[in-house]
Amino acid sequence: VNGYSEGAHVAGDVLGGHKDDVEPDMTQPIVSVSLGCDGVFLMGGESRDVAPTALMLHSGDVVVLTGHARCCYH
């Protein structure tokens, strides 16, 4: 669970681009549920050379990363 304060001006309230690729079972999906404030979710590629796509998420939105998406930066 990651918690963030409202507003981009709050230092430390961001999660840098990363891969969740160290779990022993990569067949299980990553599920992200947004609650509260709107936020931008960046979905990239397998390397940092791929420009990410920005997705605006609102409270109640769910993102599921499975299959190939498990190997991508987000």
N, C-alpha and C positions, 0 to 999 in steps of 0.2 A: 504494500500500500504506500503510495506516494501522495503527500499532501502539499498543496501550494496555496499561497496567499493570493488575494485579489490584486491584480495590477502587476505589470511587468517591471515596475520600479523596485520591487522587493528583492534585495540581493540574496542569491542562493536559492531562489524559488524556480529553478529550471532544472531539467534533467538533460544532460548532453546526449547527442546522438550516440547510440550504442547498439550492439547486437545481444540478444539473449541466446547465446549459443554454447553454453557450458552445462546445460542440464543433461543428465544421463539419458533421458527419453525425449528426443527432439520431435517425436510424433504428436506430442500433446500441444494444443494451441496455447497462444498467449492471449489472454482476454483483458482488455482495458475498458473500464467503465468510468465515464466522466460524470461527476456529481458536483453541482454548484456552479462555478463560473465557467464561461466559455474559454476555450483555449485552442491553440493551433497545434496539431499533431503533424509532424513531418515524417513522411515515408520515403526512404531512399532505396538504394540498391545494395548489392553485395559488397561494394567498395564505396569509399567516401568520394570517389570520382564521379559518381552518379548524382546528379542534382535531385534533391528530394522534391516530392509533391506535397504541398501544404493542404491539410484538411482542417476545416473549422469544426470543432466539436462543441456541442452544447450539452448542458446537464441532461443526463439520461441516455446520451449516445454511447454505443458500445462498438469497439473495434476488436476484431478477432484476427490474429495473425497465425496462419497455419501453412503447411506445405513450404513452398519456396520462400514465402514471406518471412518465415522463421529465420532465414539466413540473411536478411536485409537490415540495414541500419534504420533506426527509427528513433 
